[in-house]
Amino acid sequence: MKTTVRSERRRRAGAHGFTLIELLVAIAIMAVIAVLSWRGLDQIIRGRQTITNAMEDERVFAQLFDQMRIDARQAASDDESGQPAVSLAGGGLQIVRQLTLPGSAPRLQVVRYRVTEGRVIRYASPPLASVGDLHSALRGGESEGWTGLPLMGGVGAISARLYVPRVGWTTQMKDVQGAITEADNNLKVPQLGNAPLPRSVTGLEVSVGAKSLARPITRVFLIGE
């Protein structure tokens, strides 16, 4: 009988539960593991969002610069536009470009890039069939018939420089006009009388600064090529 009582006491002594200190230690360990897991998951989510935003910014920049490249490549000559085909005015970039529509004769079109409320917007005139229409589009604003296509948001500033042969990169339209005047005077020389008027601007450099960028992104385009 004594042996049975002693065995029962030993069994009960060996089957006791966790103490309060052991429970507190276990809870503390679980809390630390939970915090570390949450931080790791949060970093993964933030990293994924950063990558997604970067890819979206890259896509938008590619779309913007690709459209500028097309407009610059299809720029009309200074003779066709009656003024510099590529110009800087009013804080924006203007390009007079050739426009070919299926089933119709080639036309000219005036394209302007402006920053409005932090967005780069490409304004395009309707196809211009006459010199009078071209002059009206060049003198006026983005009136009826023009289209406005937002290309990029979150833009702080957009700047451009023009490459003028014998001058280099410039933001002064007087340098462009001087090149046109010089080329026009050269055409008066008999041996050069039949030569086409060379382009006053042969290159375009565009820099775009955005809130998501540490520094502006710059691209260079050839004019008419």
Secondary structure, DSSP 8 states (H G I E B T S, - for coil): -HHHHHHHHHHHHHT----HHHHHHHHHHHHHHHHHHHHHHHHHHHHHHHHHHHHHHHHHHHHHHHHHHHHHHTB--HHHHTS-SEEEETTEEEEEEEE--TTS--EEEEEEEEEETTEEEEEE---B-SHHHHHHHHHS-S-TT-EEEEEE-SEEEEEEEEEETTTEEE--HHHHHHHHHHHHHHTTSGGGTTS----S--EEEEEEEETT-SS-EEEEEES--
